[in-house]
Amino acid sequence: MTISRTPPNRRTRAPAGRSVLSAMRALQDSPNGEESGTQAERRQEILEVAAQLFAERGYKATSIRQIADAVGMMAGSLYYHIQSKESLFVEIHNRALDAAASRIFSAIAPHTAPWARLEAACAELLDIQLSLSSITLPLMNSIISAPPDVRSALIKKRDEFETIFRNIIDDLPLPAAIDRDIYRIVLLRVLNTASDWYRSGRMSHEQIAHQIFAIFRHQAETEAAPASIGPRNRPTGRMSKPGRGSAAPASSNMLDKSPA
């Protein structure tokens, strides 16, 4: 996919080729245990090329013919290695989430405290989503254009992936006033859409993840102990009304104008 113009400070996503799927190779249990080494290598090449095309163009705009042309095969010959475009996309999507889950499990393994586990999980997921060569986010965004039966399979896998965060959040000492499902949904929404506003420069992925985590932990602890919010967190003097030359309050739109 060619992009004619790139807005200033916007990062350009690198092609999702072989280097991106290297983590997925560790999970590449062949659906046919009798496949020869050559056939398995050929099928892996198809998966890698198809993943790149799906990530760049989306599910709907990627055809079997385009995948076949990219690997130097006739479209009909491609079906010797795959069942259908739908099953191919589901397999690539599931492998990408399995690879992401494996990274997150490794990140949280050294930690036992719930808050520490959540921070580690947030940092790892954010790094995955902000990686220039990541295919996880583009594949997840293609769900809207997939057919209903394919969409159901993708949602089922995504729900399985989110179980990682559901289990961590279930262990958090959250006050009863906070709904854990909403807490999880909002947190994942922030992490999964970070590429919409992220600009490289001022903060690293890890620093941004820590900020997101700190905000969610602070809010939870504030709800748990409202009495702790004392005068030190409020202005001590009288606030004057903003004059004509005063700066306007910051809005969320300013995130897109300042590098993070």
C-alpha positions as CSV (number, residue, x, y, z in Angstrom):
1,M,0.0,0.0,0.0
2,T,1.5,3.3,-1.0
3,I,0.8,6.5,1.0
4,S,1.4,9.6,-1.1
5,R,1.7,12.0,1.9
6,T,2.6,11.4,5.5
7,P,1.5,14.1,8.1
8,P,4.4,15.6,10.1
9,N,5.5,13.6,13.1
10,R,3.3,10.7,12.1
11,R,5.1,7.4,12.3
12,T,4.9,5.2,9.2
13,R,4.1,1.6,9.8
14,A,6.8,-0.7,8.4
15,P,5.8,-3.6,6.1
16,A,4.8,-6.6,8.2
17,G,7.0,-9.2,6.6
18,R,9.1,-12.1,7.8
19,S,10.6,-10.2,10.7
20,V,7.2,-9.5,12.1
21,L,6.1,-13.1,12.0
22,S,9.2,-14.6,13.5
23,A,7.5,-14.7,16.9
24,M,4.5,-16.5,15.3
25,R,6.8,-19.2,14.0
26,A,7.3,-20.6,17.5
27,L,3.5,-21.3,17.5
28,Q,3.3,-22.7,14.0
29,D,1.9,-26.2,14.7
30,S,1.1,-27.5,11.2
31,P,-2.6,-28.4,10.7
32,N,-1.3,-31.4,8.7
33,G,1.2,-33.5,10.7
34,E,2.3,-35.3,7.5
35,E,3.4,-32.1,5.7
36,S,6.9,-32.4,4.3
37,G,9.5,-29.8,5.3
38,T,9.3,-28.1,1.9
39,Q,5.5,-27.9,2.0
40,A,5.6,-26.6,5.6
41,E,8.1,-23.9,4.5
42,R,6.0,-23.0,1.5
43,R,2.9,-22.7,3.7
44,Q,4.8,-20.5,6.2
45,E,5.8,-18.2,3.3
46,I,2.2,-18.0,2.3
47,L,1.2,-17.1,5.8
48,E,3.8,-14.4,6.1
49,V,3.0,-12.8,2.7
50,A,-0.8,-13.0,3.4
51,A,-0.3,-11.4,6.8
52,Q,1.6,-8.5,5.3
53,L,-1.1,-8.0,2.7
54,F,-3.9,-8.2,5.2
55,A,-2.1,-5.8,7.5
56,E,-1.5,-3.3,4.7
57,R,-4.8,-3.5,2.8
58,G,-7.3,-5.0,5.3
59,Y,-9.3,-8.2,5.0
60,K,-11.8,-7.0,2.4
61,A,-9.3,-5.4,0.0
62,T,-7.0,-8.4,-0.1
63,S,-7.8,-11.1,-2.6
64,I,-6.6,-14.7,-3.0
65,R,-5.2,-13.7,-6.4
66,Q,-3.1,-11.0,-4.8
67,I,-1.8,-13.4,-2.3
68,A,-1.0,-16.0,-5.0
69,D,0.7,-13.4,-7.2
70,A,2.8,-12.2,-4.2
71,V,4.2,-15.7,-3.6
72,G,4.5,-16.5,-7.3
73,M,1.8,-19.1,-7.5
74,M,-1.4,-19.6,-9.5
75,A,-4.5,-18.8,-7.5
76,G,-5.8,-22.4,-7.9
77,S,-2.5,-23.8,-6.6
78,L,-2.8,-21.7,-3.4
79,Y,-5.7,-23.9,-2.3
80,Y,-3.3,-26.8,-2.0
81,H,-1.9,-25.1,1.1
82,I,-5.0,-23.3,2.5
83,Q,-8.7,-24.0,2.7
84,S,-10.0,-20.5,2.0
85,K,-9.3,-16.8,2.4
86,E,-11.5,-16.8,5.5
87,S,-9.7,-19.6,7.2
88,L,-6.3,-18.1,6.2
89,F,-7.2,-14.8,7.8
90,V,-8.5,-16.4,11.0
91,E,-5.4,-18.5,11.3
92,I,-3.1,-15.5,10.9
93,H,-5.2,-13.4,13.3
94,N,-5.1,-16.1,15.9
95,R,-1.4,-16.7,15.6
96,A,-0.8,-13.0,16.0
97,L,-2.8,-12.9,19.2
98,D,-1.2,-16.1,20.5
99,A,2.2,-14.5,19.9
100,A,1.1,-11.3,21.7
101,A,-0.3,-13.4,24.6
102,S,2.9,-15.3,24.9
103,R,4.8,-12.0,25.3
104,I,2.5,-10.8,27.9
105,F,2.6,-14.0,29.9
106,S,6.4,-13.8,29.9
107,A,6.3,-10.1,31.0
108,I,4.0,-10.8,34.0
109,A,5.6,-14.1,35.0
110,P,8.2,-12.5,37.4
111,H,5.5,-10.6,39.3
112,T,3.1,-11.8,42.0
113,A,1.5,-8.5,43.1
114,P,-1.7,-7.7,41.1
115,W,-0.8,-4.1,40.4
116,A,2.7,-5.1,39.3
117,R,1.3,-7.7,37.0
118,L,-1.1,-5.2,35.5
119,E,1.6,-2.7,34.9
120,A,3.8,-5.3,33.2
121,A,0.9,-6.4,31.0
122,C,0.1,-2.8,30.0
123,A,3.7,-2.1,29.1
124,E,4.0,-5.2,26.9
125,L,0.7,-4.7,25.1
126,L,1.4,-1.1,24.4
127,D,4.8,-2.0,23.0
128,I,3.2,-4.6,20.7
129,Q,0.6,-2.1,19.5
130,L,3.1,0.7,18.9
131,S,5.7,-1.4,17.2
132,L,6.2,-0.1,13.7
133,S,6.2,-3.6,12.2
134,S,3.4,-5.0,14.3
135,I,0.6,-6.8,12.5
136,T,-1.5,-7.3,15.6
137,L,-3.3,-3.9,15.5
138,P,-4.0,-3.9,11.7
139,L,-5.4,-7.4,11.9
140,M,-7.6,-6.6,14.9
141,N,-8.9,-3.5,13.0
142,S,-9.9,-5.6,10.0
143,I,-12.6,-7.4,12.0
144,I,-15.3,-4.9,11.0
145,S,-14.9,-5.8,7.3
146,A,-14.9,-9.6,7.8
147,P,-18.0,-11.7,7.1
148,P,-20.2,-12.5,10.0
149,D,-19.0,-16.1,10.5
150,V,-15.4,-15.0,10.3
151,R,-16.1,-12.1,12.7
152,S,-17.5,-14.5,15.2
153,A,-14.4,-16.6,15.2
154,L,-12.2,-13.5,15.6
155,I,-14.3,-12.1,18.5
156,K,-14.1,-15.5,20.2
157,K,-10.3,-15.4,19.9
158,R,-10.1,-11.8,21.1
159,D,-12.3,-12.7,24.1
160,E,-9.8,-15.5,24.9
161,F,-6.9,-13.0,24.6
162,E,-8.6,-10.5,26.9
163,T,-8.9,-13.2,29.6
164,I,-5.3,-12.4,30.5
165,F,-6.4,-8.9,31.6
166,R,-9.7,-10.1,33.0
167,N,-7.8,-12.4,35.4
168,I,-5.3,-9.8,36.4
169,I,-8.0,-7.2,37.0
170,D,-10.1,-9.7,39.0
171,D,-7.2,-9.8,41.5
172,L,-6.9,-6.1,41.9
173,P,-8.1,-4.5,45.2
174,L,-10.7,-2.3,43.4
175,P,-13.5,-0.7,45.3
176,A,-17.0,-2.1,44.8
177,A,-18.0,1.1,43.0
178,I,-15.8,0.3,40.1
179,D,-17.2,-2.3,37.6
180,R,-14.3,-4.5,36.7
181,D,-15.6,-5.2,33.2
182,I,-15.9,-1.5,32.4
183,Y,-12.5,-0.9,33.9
184,R,-11.0,-3.6,31.7
185,I,-12.8,-2.4,28.5
186,V,-11.7,1.2,29.0
187,L,-8.1,0.2,29.8
188,L,-7.8,-2.0,26.7
189,R,-9.4,0.6,24.6
190,V,-6.7,3.1,25.6
191,L,-3.9,0.6,25.0
192,N,-5.3,-0.7,21.7
193,T,-5.9,2.8,20.2
194,A,-2.6,4.4,21.3
195,S,-1.3,4.4,17.8
196,D,-4.0,6.9,16.9
197,W,-2.4,9.6,19.0
198,Y,1.1,8.4,19.7
199,R,4.0,10.5,18.4
200,S,7.6,9.3,18.9
201,G,9.9,11.6,20.8
202,R,9.1,12.9,24.2
203,M,8.3,9.6,25.9
204,S,9.3,6.0,25.4
205,H,6.7,3.2,25.0
206,E,7.5,2.1,28.6
207,Q,7.1,5.6,30.0
208,I,3.7,6.1,28.3
209,A,2.5,2.7,29.6
210,H,3.5,3.7,33.1
211,Q,1.5,6.9,32.8
212,I,-1.6,5.0,31.6
213,F,-1.2,2.5,34.4
214,A,-0.6,5.2,37.0
215,I,-3.8,7.0,35.9
216,F,-5.9,3.9,36.2
217,R,-4.4,2.9,39.6
218,H,-4.8,6.4,41.0
219,Q,-8.4,6.5,40.0
220,A,-9.1,3.1,41.6
221,E,-7.3,4.1,44.8
222,T,-9.1,7.5,44.8
223,E,-12.5,5.7,44.6
224,A,-11.4,3.4,47.3
225,A,-10.4,6.2,49.7
226,P,-12.2,9.4,48.8
227,A,-11.3,10.9,52.2
228,S,-7.6,10.9,51.1
229,I,-8.4,13.7,48.7
230,G,-7.6,16.7,50.9
231,P,-6.8,20.4,50.5
232,R,-3.3,19.7,49.2
233,N,-4.9,18.5,45.9
234,R,-7.0,21.6,45.6
235,P,-5.9,25.2,44.7
236,T,-5.2,27.1,47.9
237,G,-5.9,30.6,46.7
238,R,-8.8,32.3,45.0
239,M,-8.9,31.6,41.3
240,S,-9.4,34.6,39.1
241,K,-11.6,34.5,36.1
242,P,-9.7,34.0,32.9
243,G,-9.1,37.2,31.0
244,R,-9.2,37.8,27.3
245,G,-5.6,36.8,26.9
246,S,-5.7,33.8,29.1
247,A,-4.9,30.4,27.6
248,A,-7.9,28.1,26.9
249,P,-8.2,24.9,28.8
250,A,-6.4,22.0,27.3
251,S,-8.6,19.5,25.4
252,S,-8.1,15.9,24.4
253,N,-7.6,17.1,20.8
254,M,-4.2,18.5,21.9
255,L,-2.9,15.0,22.1
256,D,-2.7,15.0,18.3
257,K,-0.7,18.2,18.3
258,S,2.0,17.5,20.8
259,P,4.5,14.6,20.5
260,A,4.2,12.0,23.2
